[in-house]
Amino acid sequence: MQLKIMPKKKRLPAGRVALILFLCQMISALEVPLDPKLLEDLVQPPTITQQSPKDYIIDPRENIVIQCEAKGKPPPSFSWTRNGTHFDIDKDPLVTMKPGSGTLTINIMSEGKAETYEGVYQCTARNERGAAISNNIVVRPSRSPLWTKEKLEPITLRNGQSLVLPCRPPLGLPPPIIFWMDNSFQRLPQSERVSQGLNGDLYFSNVLPEDTREDYICYARFNHTQTIQQKQPISVKVISVDELNDTIAANLSDTEFYSAKPNRERPPTFLTPEGNTSNKEELRGNVLSLECIAEGLPTPVIYWIKEDGTLPTNRTFYRNFKKTLQIIQVSEADSGNYQCIAKNALGAIHHTISVTVKAAPYWILAPQNLVLSPGEDGSLICRANGNPKPRISWLSNGVPIEIAPDDPSRKIDGDTIIFSNVQERSSAVYQCNASNEYGYLLANAFVNVLAEPPRILTSANTLYQVIANRPALLDCAFFGSPLPTIEWFKGAKGSALRDDIYVLHENGTLEIPVAQKDSTGTYTCVARNKLGMAKNEVHLEIKDPTRIIKQPEYAVVQRGSTVSFECKVKHDHTLTLTITWLKDNGELPSDGRFTVDKDHLEVADVRDSDGGAYTCVANTTLDMVSASAVLSVVAPTPTPAPIYDVPNPPFDLELTDQLDKSVQLSWTPGDDNNNPIIKFIIEYEDAMHEAGLWHHQTEVPGMQTTAQLKLSPYVNYSFRVMAVNSLGRSLPSEPSEQYLTKAAEPDTNPMAVEGLGSEPDNLVITWKPLNGFESNGPGLQYKVSWRQKDGDDEWASVVVANVSKYIVSGTPTFVPYLIKVQALNDVGFAPEPAVVMGHSGEDLPMVAPGNVHVNVVNSTLAEVNWDPVPLKSIRGHLQGYRIYYWKAQEGSLKRNRRHIEKKILTFQGNKTHGMLPGLEPFSHYALNVRVVNGKGEGPASPDRVFNTPEGVPSAPSSLKIINPTLDSLTLEWDPPSRPNGILTEYTLKYQPINSTHELGPLVDLKIPANKTRWTLKNLNFSTRYKFYFYAQTAAGSGSQITEEAVTTVDEAMASRQVDIATQGWFIGLMCAVALLILILLIVCFIRRNKGGKYPVKEKEDAHADPEIQPMKEDDGTFGEYRSLESDAEDHKPLKKGSRTPSDRTVKKEDSDDSLVDYGEGVNGQFNEDGSFIGQYSGKKEKEPAEGNESSEAPSPVNAMNSFV
């Protein structure tokens, strides 16, 4: 028969439940008792007691230790396989096996590499009764790669736009923990608007000006190597609409027209996940995490619902400002469709996530060890469940049972092995393996056939002493095969004790519920089976209880007097009595004023501090009683004036009711200093993890002096208390005694789990490790599991040390993976973790955009359209499309290609069109389009060419006045440097200026386009003329250039002037005028230095209106703009206006309608309504059109130029 426990003979009263639980712990395991004498004779098959985890990540800087411990009689021998073949440790000098154990130590510290010993290991423990095997232990070294260097372009965007800052940390084994901080190592604040996703990216639903900063840094913490790496800082600048319009107005030329429009409010759209639907698979018992992050203005709010059902009330939690829905302990009933709804004032959008709950194998009934005697029957049952249903397979001594040696007493029936009429040769160790696509379970259970007569394990003649009227327990530990029956007898010739007065327990213990004096005597325990009989005698003595027959009494005495307390005790004379006096539950003060004499306590020269409760405690070896009295001390003198202050610190802290996860703290309040105590603040210190650092625990009202405190596992607690009144907080009390809570399995799993590839063939899994409190015990590790989302592969898993990253190598390029990370420690596993989705590494796109065509809008603007690239060929996250375009000569697209200046515009997202601004009129252009992902650019599309129509010309390059005569002037000029088309004619306008600077009538003259010289005749002699000169094309008139000139003086008039100049009166008049002018200049100079101002009338030349070009607002898209010119070209200043040099040649610098002259490489960005939202590194300076005319203050650039 199978080894069993005898049933109880009598139901116990409720008051003895705790006692019975203790007794049952002694017999609950179906194993041979580990009594040293018994083990010397009994044989037992091997049992694996300790082994390394299935997925074992090692530290390559330390020696490799692979654990395998087993027990058995005789002691088992150990052997190992590696990658399915025998591992001969004697042939490898670096490998040693621990004596008496199967634990391997591989010495890689002195020589060798950890990678050499990667593989799958399995341990076998064998003795003459059978062989037990360990799990397959996959050994891999940890890896902590460096972050890939990359150049991150600054991000400039308009107020209100959405933004996603990617992290993409390096892959490691295990993966790192991701968090965002600034250069000062301060965590970046997060809110409903800004938050970190499960994948580690930082999401902005809409940006604000205060989001502008240059140090958005993603950090990756590798706990295994205790290192932290950081990504290059990301610079983000948010430009408001007013600031953008001011920037554009200050930098665009007079012929350009642009304005940034306010960013309008918009309904929500999802940043993640993509599309309208997605799928999620989770394992039973895990935490299901669903995430939705939306953008919009105003910031959307996220809501969650379950279609055709309700969310479980006690298992549903919201994280990350309700963007993440978590359901713990998921089951098949949680499968279904979940909707996340993003809503703001302008609308709502929803995404449906279809959740399927699967299950890895889990035990319904694991096989248990069998101890049988020859000829008995028994069975091993191995039942497991899962989804899909797991397959059950059996092994015998590590060999598949189909090929194991035949045993006629054994019959296999699916998940059960039935044994009948077993013999000693039937002893063996059986292994049950339950597996499905999500994991496997392996259990060893032995069948040990023993023929042993009864043995009594309790020491003979044990004496039990019990106080009268209390329960008495007499032990009789036994062993035998078959299982013996137990009987108790009292006295030499007594009959068997019945269960009407006594209680016979399964483990052989005899209980006397209420022991009386007549219960004293000798008791005999007899154990019998078919092989023999054994007996043992024990003795019971009943003692009188201890009693206090005169208790101390309450006393009120004056300060300085003497008080005495009496405590008379009666006890059993065979027991030793000890009387102890306590004050306020503590020891008496070590003061000579306190005298203890037998049953009296005397206190001399009583002080105020002597007041309190005095307790008499009477102890024997079997019982204890106590009694208390209160001493009140009164003052013989008038009470002094009250002192109002913060309370004195509490004292006498005591911990009681110490349980695994709670404890009761009590204390005595200090003096409140005449101001009532409002509350008590309780703080705790963890001497194990954070010694010296006190944390807030709880607060209780001022009238309460006890508190029930909730505790975490595996924490070495100390507590202190502070009292608070209306004047403030007291000093902390002295710390309480330390209390170490028991270890337990982790309650939670790591957060921020994500998977991103750093290379095309890997997957970096990262997470945020648990802190010391969350670990709940020693040996914190993580089980990392992954599999392809769309594949049929089983979960691959590895157990790693307390790190934050694991790298999976050899993955396909940009494939979605399902990932989960589960915490475990030496006690056990945390609940099943949530499954998150990641992607393996990206590679460059393979296909160029097709069907590229160009629509010219006007002379400076063109629209480009193309067909999108198939998503599969992108091989990564789509970043957008990039247009390369350049100005080329017709027929020379392939010549001197490397010397052509190319410009680049980037259009984010899945755009299929974009606008090219700032083109030169009447020019020949070429362009191509490329798709961009997170890895880089794909191949270029075939070049497309187009021509821009004519525009208005620039001003003539120069204008000179030569050969002045009495009635004629000759004008010479150079054509415009940028005609922007075919010149049709020149227009010359001029008018005389009299001595009072008044302008005369304006004359308009048309000049053929092929002329560069023109003579004006029939002019007035000795007259100043002002000229306005500009060119024209079919598109209109260009910018004008101005000049002034004077015709010569008549000779007769000149001679008369000479005659007058020789007259004395004229000379005197001129001297007087000169003196007067000198005096006026001095006065003006003095007044100007004192701050005086003089109005000066300024006249401005007439300028032609700028050309206003229409622009579409419906679908014109402008991208990020930058140039491929050198830095010297990028920083070339843009000058306007004209100056009149000494040779009277008027020149105007070239003006450029393109944006090439702005900023550092002209990096800018345009939104879809044509508004420019780029960022300039420099500002265009406008030079005055006339020598004394300027519309803006000098810039730092002009200030520097003035020194050149």
BAKENU-876416 format. One record per residue (C-alpha): residue in one letter; x, y, z. Coordinates in steps of 0.02 Angstrom, whole numbers, plus 50000, padded with zeros to 5 digits. Layout:
AXYZ/...
***
This chain:
M500005000050000/Q500505018249977/L501285027050126/K499865036550210/I499495046350367/M498265039450492/P496665049850498/K496255059950652/K495145051450780/K494245067050839/R493815084450775/L494745097950871/P493975113150953/A494265129750864/G495455135551001/R496745122350952/V496855126450766/A498545135150781/L499245120550879/I498655107850751/L499395117950607/F501075116950692/L500925098250713/C500395095650533/Q501945104550470/M502965090250542/I502125076950434/S501515085650276/A502965079950162/L502915062050098/E504785059150122/V505885048950236/P506155059050398/L507885066750403/D508335058850568/P510235055750568/K510105038350641/L508705033650522/L509635039850369/E511115028750410/D510065013350367/L508765018950238/V509065020850053/Q508215034649951/P508255039249765/P509035056049717/T508035072149730/I508605088349646/T508595101649782/Q509395116449692/Q509795120949512/S510205136149406/P508765144349311/K508255137949141/D508865153949057/Y510495158549143/I511365174749097/I513105175749171/D514305190049203/P515795187949084/R516905196549213/E516635182949343/N516845164249351/I515365154049289/V514445144249423/I513095131949365/Q512175124949515/C511555107149537/E511235100549713/A510365084149756/K510055073049907/G509855054149919/K510515038650007/P511815033449958/P512395050949908/P512135053049721/S513485055149591/F513345068949462/S513615070349274/W513275083949145/T512785085348963/R513145100448856/N512145103648698/G511445085948710/T513115076748726/H514135071148875/F515175085148951/D516835077849011/I517405090149142/D519035080749172/K519655085849000/D519415104549030/P520655111549159/L519545126849186/V518035116649243/T517895109549419/M516465101149512/K516105105149693/P516455089949806/G514875080949860/S513875091449737/G513545093249552/T513875111949548/L515105116849411/T516345131249424/I517145137249262/N518675147949298/I518655161249162/M519455174349274/S521205167649242/E520985162849060/G519665158448934/K518135167648872/A516345166448930/E515735164648751/T516675148148739/Y515515140448868/E513865146148797/G512655131648776/V511285120848849/Y511785111149007/Q510855097449100/C511345089149265/T510985071049313/A511055065049495/R511145045949506/N511265032449639/E510775014149649/R508925018849668/G508755029749512/A509255045749425/A508505063249437/I508815076549304/S508815095449306/N508005107449184/N508925112149026/I510015126849082/V510405138848940/V512025148248984/R512395164748897/P513555179248945/S512815196448974/R513205210448853/S513185229348877/P513595237548709/L513985255948687/W512715268048615/T512915270648428/K513575288048389/E512365298248286/K512145316348235/L510445322748289/E509785337748194/P508935351248299/I507055350348291/T506105366448259/L504225366348258/R502745377548284/N501785379848444/G500415366648456/Q501155353448342/S501395335548400/L503115327948426/V503885310848460/L505675310048524/P506365292548489/C507565284148608/R508135268148521/P509435262648651/P510835250248612/L510395232048625/G511085222748775/L510905206548870/P509855209748968/P509085225748896/P509295242248988/I508035252749083/I507525268548989/F507155285749063/W507245303849005/M508235317249097/D509125333649062/N510965338349075/S510745341049263/F510145323049285/Q508395329249329/R506915318949272/L505915327749137/P504155331649201/Q502745321649123/S500885325049112/E499345321249007/R500185331448870/V501955324548883/S502305306448930/Q503485291948900/G502745277148808/L502995258848845/N504295258648706/G505325272348791/D504935286148664/L504415303248731/Y502735308548661/F502085326648651/S500225327948611/N500585346148571/V502085356948607/L502165373248703/P503525386748705/E504095380448875/D504555363848793/T506015372748709/R507655365648774/E509275358648707/D509485343848824/Y508145330848797/I509215315648840/C508695297448839/Y509665287148967/A509925268348965/R510395260149129/F511255243049120/N511025236249295/H512045220549262/T513615230849231/Q513075245449341/T513285257849199/I512205271749127/Q512355277348947/Q511535292348867/K510945296548694/Q511555312548612/P510505327248676/I509035331848566/S508735350448539/V506925356048523/K506395373848485/V504555378648487/I504175394848395/S502575404548430/V501585411948286/D502005430048332/E503855425948346/L503785416748181/N502945431348090/D504235443548161/T505645432248103/I504915430647928/A504575449247912/A506365453447962/N507165441247842/L506125440547682/S506525452647539/D505375466747484/T504775456447337/E504245441647443/F502635439247538/Y502405426747679/S501505425547844/A501345411747975/K499565407948024/P499035403148200/N499075384548233/R497255379648235/E496475367748359/R496255350248290/P495385333948337/P496405319448408/T497415306948307/F498385292248379/L500275292948388/T500285274748444/P499635262048402/E499445264448215/G497855261248116/N496105257948178/T496385240548248/S497775230048322/N497995213248407/K498695208648577/E499085191348645/E499385188348831/L499685173248940/R498535167949080/G499035175149248/N500075189149170/V499755207749177/L498905213849018/S499525231248968/L498665240848828/E499285258048775/C498555272348672/I499405289348653/A498545302848552/E498985320148488/G497825334848462/L497445352548519/P496815354348652/T497645339248734/P496535323848712/V495905313648859/I495965294548847/Y494515283048895/W494445263948894/I492985252148869/K492765233648833/E491585229048694/D490175217448749/G490765217548928/T491425227649074/L493175230049140/P493525219449297/T493355231249444/N494645223749561/R495965219549431/T495965235149320/F497225249149343/Y497635264649241/R499415270449218/N500305284849130/F498855297249144/K497595283949085/K498585281048925/T498975263348984/L497655250749039/Q498265236349147/I497285220849198/I498165209349322/Q497955190549331/V497165189449159/S496145174049115/E495255167548962/A493735177749013/D494725193648982/S494875189848796/G493915201548682/N493965218548600/Y494535233648700/Q494295251448639/C495335266548684/I494475283048645/A495415299548627/K494295314648645/N494455333548649/A493295348148613/L493455345848424/G493065327348410/A493505309648457/I494405294648382/H494485276648438/H495625261648416/T495105243548442/I496335231048517/S495855212748500/V496535203248651/T496805184448652/V497295175648815/K498365159948800/A499145149448939/A500835141248967/P500735124449056/Y500275125249240/W500075111349367/I498405104549414/L499215090149507/A501095087949505/P501775070449538/Q502255066949720/N503585055149790/L502975037649834/V503635026849976/L502915009349958/S503254992650036/P503464976849931/G501824970349861/E500894986949880/D500034996949744/G500185015449703/S500135028449566/L501005043949502/I499825057149431/C500435071549323/R499055083449271/A499335100449190/N498285112649093/G498635126448968/N498055134248806/P498365125048696/K498215109148799/P499975103548849/R500685086748796/I501175074948940/S502725063948920/W503575052649047/L505405048249076/S506145035149191/N507845039349268/G508065052849134/V507675041148986/P506045042148885/I504925029048959/E504615021348788/I506435015748780/A506725013448967/P506944995749039/D505284986949056/D504484985449229/P503034973049244/S502334982149394/R502144998349294/K500725003049178/I500595019949089/D498875027549063/G499095045048988/D499505056749131/T499545042549261/I500775028649298/I499945014349394/F501015002849502/S500404985949563/N501294972849670/V502914982949672/Q504574975149717/E506194982849774/R506824983449593/S505344994949553/S506235009549639/A506615023349513/V506485042049481/Y505145046949356/Q505085063449263/C503475071349199/N503615084249058/A502105095049015/S502405106748867/N501535117648738/E502105131748626/Y502215143848773/G503345133748889/Y503605117748983/L503575110349159/L504755096649220/A504495087549385/N505485073349466/A504565060849578/F505315044949646/V504565028049689/N505525020749837/V505085002949885/L505574999850066/A505214985750190/E505524993350362/P504824988450532/P504155002550643/R505375014250728/I505015027050865/L506015042950836/T505535052050996/S506825050551136/A506415037651269/N505855042951444/T505545061051393/L504815071151539/Y503385083051503/Q502875096251633/V501205105151612/I500225117851717/A498565111251778/N497015114851672/R498065117551516/P498295105951363/A499665092751370/L500505086151209/L501505069951213/D502565066551057/C502795050050967/A503715052850803/F503815036650704/F504285028750538/G503955012150452/S503495004250288/P502074999650277/L501465014450378/P501275009050561/T499725011550667/I499925020550833/E499155016551003/W499405024851174/F499325016751345/K499405024051522/G500295014451659/A501094997251653/K499474987351632/G498285000551564/S497154998251414/A497265008151252/L496745026251274/R495105030751189/D494665046351095/D493255051751209/I494485060151328/Y496065060651223/V496485066751047/L497585055650938/H498445065750801/E499025059350631/N500865061550674/G500705050550830/T500535064650958/L499365061951104/E498415077351165/I497595078951337/P496455094151313/V496315098651498/A497685090951604/Q497245087651787/K498255081651935/D497705063851902/S498425065051725/T500155063051802/G500975046451756/T501915036051625/Y501235034651447/T501765021651318/C501705024151129/V501605008051024/A501895007650833/R501434991950732/N501494985950552/K501594968750473/L503484968450494/G503534971750679/M503174982850829/A504064996850926/K503625006151086/N504225020851189/E503835027651363/V503645046051412/H503195054051580/L501955068051622/E501945079151777/I500555091651818/K501065107551913/D500055120352011/P499815137151924/T500685152951986/R499525165952066/I499705183752135/I498755183752299/K499095202152341/Q499285214652201/P500165231752208/E498955246152238/Y498725263352158/A499685277052251/V499705296252252/V501225304052339/Q502035321052349/R503685324852272/G505145320352389/S504205307052490/T504375287852491/V503175275152416/S503095255952430/F502225242752322/E501875224752380/C501665209352268/K501365192352356/V501455176752245/K500975158252270/H501745145052155/D502145126352136/H503555122652257/T504435111352131/L504665125952010/T505855140652030/L505015157652049/T505735174051987/I504915190952026/T505345205851915/W504775223951933/L504495234851780/K504135253351760/D503045257751611/N503415240351539/G505285243751545/E506685240651667/L506765250451828/P507925265451822/S509695261451878/D509515272852027/G509905269452212/R508215276552259/F507375260552196/T507495245552316/V506805228052282/D506635216152432/K505785199452399/D503975204452362/H504175223252395/L504705238152288/E505165254452376/V505495271252292/A506315284752399/D506395303552364/V505015302452234/R505215313752083/D504015319051945/S504885307151826/D504475292451941/G502625293551899/G501945279551792/A501395261351793/Y502375248951901/T502145230551858/C502555215051958/V502975200151846/A503055182551923/N503915169351812/T504195150651823/T504865139051689/L503075134751640/D501995150351667/M501975168951702/V500755181151786/S500825199951816/A499915214251904/S500125233251891/A499815249051990/V499985267551944/L501025280152042/S500495298452030/V501685311852092/V500955328452151/A501915344452182/P501855352552354/T502245369652278/P501175380352162/T501225375351980/P502415386551881/A501805396851733/P501415385751585/I502665384251444/Y501965384251268/D503075375151145/V503145360951020/P502885343751101/N504275333751177/P504775318251077/P503785302151105/F504705287951193/D504575269651239/L504255263451063/E503745245051059/L503375232850918/T502045219450948/D500955207650843/Q502415204950725/L501775196650566/D502515194450393/K501695209950320/S501135220050471/V501665225150645/Q500895235450784/L501905250350848/S501495258251016/W502305272951105/T502125284751251/P501815303151207/G503015316251272/D502445331951361/D501315342351248/N501985358451329/N500235365151357/N499735363851175/P498705348451128/I499505335951011/I498585335750844/K499385320450764/F500865308650765/I501985306150613/I502785288850595/E504345286550488/Y505345270950446/E507135266850401/D507705251950297/A509395247150371/M509655234150235/H509375244450078/E509455262950130/A510265264550301/G510135281950375/L508715287450260/W507015289750343/H505395288550245/H503615293650286/Q502565278650340/T500905285550403/E500045298050518/V498815294850660/P497715306650764/G498445314450921/M497385304251041/Q498055287750969/T499655279651036/T499655263850931/A499675260750745/Q499495245150638/L500845246950505/K500865238050337/L502565230850292/S503455225250135/P504395208750126/Y506275207750152/V506495224750236/N507445227850398/Y506275240650478/S506595253350615/F505265266050663/R505235282950745/V503805294550796/M503605313450798/A502205323050884/V501395338350804/N500405352450885/S499885369550822/L501625376450858/G502575363750756/R503365346550756/S504355338350896/L506075330750877/P506035312450822/S505935299050954/E507315286350978/P507195272750844/S506245256950886/E507035239750883/Q507375232950709/Y506165220650629/L506675210550476/T505185204450374/K505235187950282/A505675187050099/A504295183949972/E504115182949785/P504035199949695/D502325208049687/T502645217549526/N503605215849365/P504775228549284/M503975243449199/A504455252349038/V504775236148944/E505185239448762/G506065231548615/L507025241148483/G508365235448362/S510035244348354/E510615234048205/P509635225948062/D509885208748140/N509555211348325/L508235216048455/V508675225648614/I507455222148756/T507525234948897/W506545237849056/K506565247749218/P507225236549358/L506345234849525/N507065244549671/G507575236949837/F505825237649911/E505015230049758/S506245215349751/N505405207549907/G506895196149933/P508695191549890/G509285185449721/L508265197249613/Q508285191649430/Y507225193749275/K506495181149155/V506535188948981/S505425180948848/W505155185248666/R504425178548504/Q503925185148334/K502205193048339/D501615185848174/G502545169248183/D502165152348257/D503775151048357/E503705146848541/W504255159348671/A506135160248692/S506635164348871/V508185168248971/V508425172249156/V509625186649187/A510345194849340/N509725211449409/V510075221249249/S508995231349131/K509405225548955/Y509525209848849/I510035208648665/V509285195648549/S510425192648399/G510075185148228/T508335192548207/P507535196648039/T507545214947988/F506145225848061/V504975212148120/P503715214948262/Y504095205048420/L503065201248575/I504095203948732/K503825201248918/V504965202949070/Q504535194049234/A505395197149400/L505935182949515/N506985180649670/D507555166349779/V505775163949842/G504845163249677/F504135172249526/A503125188249514/P501415187549429/E501415184549243/P502025200449157/A501185210649022/V501655207448841/V502295222448745/M502725223948562/G504395229448492/H505315228848328/S506985221848274/G508245233448192/E507925243948037/D508865243547872/L508945255847727/P507405256447613/M507525246347453/V506345255347332/A506285273147266/P504645282947253/G503815281247083/N502785292046965/V503685308147013/H502975323346923/V503115342146947/N501785355746934/V502525373346922/V501415385347022/N502305401746983/S504045408346950/T504685404247126/L503575389647180/A503295371947116/E502285357047178/V503025339347174/N501945323647177/W502465305447192/D501775288147230/P502135281347406/V503375267247429/P502625250347484/L502775248547673/K503675231747662/S505085239147560/I505375253147686/R506125240647812/G505905252347958/H504865266248034/L504355278347898/Q505105295547935/G504545304147776/Y505125308547601/R506605319347549/I506735329747388/Y508435334047316/Y508345348147187/W509615359047098/K509785371946962/A510545364846803/Q510935369946625/E509865361946493/G510685346746418/S511985345546557/L511085336046692/K512455322946703/R513955334246682/N514865341746831/R513565333846945/R514685334747097/H514945353647078/I513085357647071/E512335365547226/K510925354347288/K509565358847409/I508545346847515/L506755347447577/T506115334147699/F504255330147716/Q503815320447872/G502575306247873/N501755296847730/K501595312147617/T501375310547429/H501655328747379/G502615344147433/M502995362147385/L504705368847329/P504825387447377/G506155400347338/L506505394947158/E507355406747036/P506235412846894/F506605408146714/S507755393846769/H508015375546726/Y507875363646876/A508075345046909/L507515334647059/N507325317147130/V506385309747280/R506955297247412/V506055288547554/V506805290147731/N506665278347880/G507535277848049/K509085270147970/G509295282547827/E508825286047646/G508305274047510/P508795274947327/A508385290447226/S506985291147098/P507445295446917/D507835313946896/R506395325046839/V506705341946756/F505605357546748/N505725375946703/T505105390946801/P504215405246708/E504865422846695/G504865434646843/V505245452846871/P507095457146850/S508285463646981/A508885481646974/P510195486246843/S511915481846907/S512585499746892/L512105517146830/K513365530646786/I513125548646726/I514485554546606/N514845568946487/P513785582546569/T513485597846458/L512405613346469/D510855604346407/S511275585646403/L511795571046510/T512355553646454/L511835538346555/E512795521846551/W512225506146640/D512505487546659/P511035475546635/P510255467146789/S511305453446864/R509725442746870/P508565446946727/N507385432846780/G506765432046602/I506975441046434/L507145459846453/T505855469346349/E506385487346386/Y507075499546513/T506085513346595/L506955529646639/K506065542646745/Y506865559146793/Q506405575946867/P507335592046909/I507725597347087/N507805616047126/S508875624847256/T507555621947391/H507555603247356/E505845603647279/L505505591147141/G504935596246970/P503835587146845/L504235568746812/V504725563346637/D504445545146584/L505535537746446/K505565520146371/I507255513346311/P507525497646206/A508175482446299/N509745480946192/K510395498146244/T511685501146381/R511945519846346/W510745534346323/T510955553146303/L509635565346366/K509565581946274/N508665598646292/L508975599146478/N509105615146579/F510865621346612/S511575621346788/T510125610446849/R510135595246963/Y509145580346903/K508615564746993/F508485548646889/Y507465532646923/F507975518146814/Y507325500046805/A507145485646685/Q505595476046629/T505165458546572/A503515451146518/A503155447946703/G503295466246753/S504475479646815/G505975475946922/S506815485347064/Q507415502747023/I509085511347045/T509245530147073/E510555543147037/E510755562147033/A511775573146913/V511975591646867/T512115599846696/T513565612146671/V513505630846706/D513365644446571/E515085653046539/A514375670846542/M513515667546705/A515145660146771/S516125675746722/R514895687046811/Q515045676446963/V516935678346957/D516765697246946/I515625697547097/A516805686147193/T518195699047172/Q517175712947253/G517685717547431/W515915719047495/F515565701447437/I517125694847522/G516615703047687/L514865696347674/M515515678747647/C516685680247799/A515225685847909/V514165671347848/A515595659147882/L515815665948059/L513945664548092/I513915646548028/L515395642248141/I514485649348293/L512905639548249/L513905623448230/I514685625748403/V512975628848482/C512255613648394/F513695602848453/I513465608548634/R511585605548630/R511785588548547/N512985583048684/K511665588248812/G510365577148730/G509545589648614/K508765583048455/Y508485591748291/P507135586248170/V507775582048000/K506605580347856/E506955564347763/K506335560647591/E506155543047529/D506285537247350/A504795529147273/H504965510547256/A504025498647145/D502775487347232/P503415469847266/E502795455947156/I501455446247246/Q501355428047190/P499805417747228/M500025402247334/K498875387547364/E498355383747541/D497395367847514/D498785355047492/G500425364447470/T501655356047585/F503325363047634/G504645352347714/E506215354547816/Y507385365047708/R509255364447701/S510645367647576/L512175357747526/E513225373447501/S514785376447603/D514695385747768/A515445401047686/E514025401847561/D512755398147697/H513255413447798/K513375425747649/P512425441647702/L510985447747596/K511135466347556/K509855478447484/G509755496547432/S511085506947344/R512575517547388/T513375531447287/P515255529347280/S516485542747231/D516465537947048/R514575540847047/T514295522547000/V512745515647081/K512785496747115/K511485485547192/E511955468647268/D511075453547200/S509465449047290/D508925431047293/D507155424947303/S507725408147373/L508035404747557/V509835399047531/D510555414647611/Y509655411647775/G510305402447926/E511505388247948/G511255377947794/V509515385547776/N508735372347882/G506915376847896/Q505215369247888/F503575373747806/N501865367947855/E500485363447737/D499725380847726/G501365388147663/S501905396147826/F503765396047857/I504195388948027/G506065386548011/Q507425392848125/Y508755404748065/S510515404748131/G510835422248064/K509735437248015/K509715446247847/E510325464147862/K509595478347759/E510785492247707/P510025509547683/A509355513647510/E510095531047529/G511555537047630/N510445544047768/E508955532247755/S508815516447862/S507265507347920/E508065497148058/A509415498348191/P511165491848150/S511355473248181/P512875464948262/V513365458848089/N513405476548019/A514295482348175/M515685469848141/N515725474347956/S516025492448003/F517745487748070/V518285478947910/
***
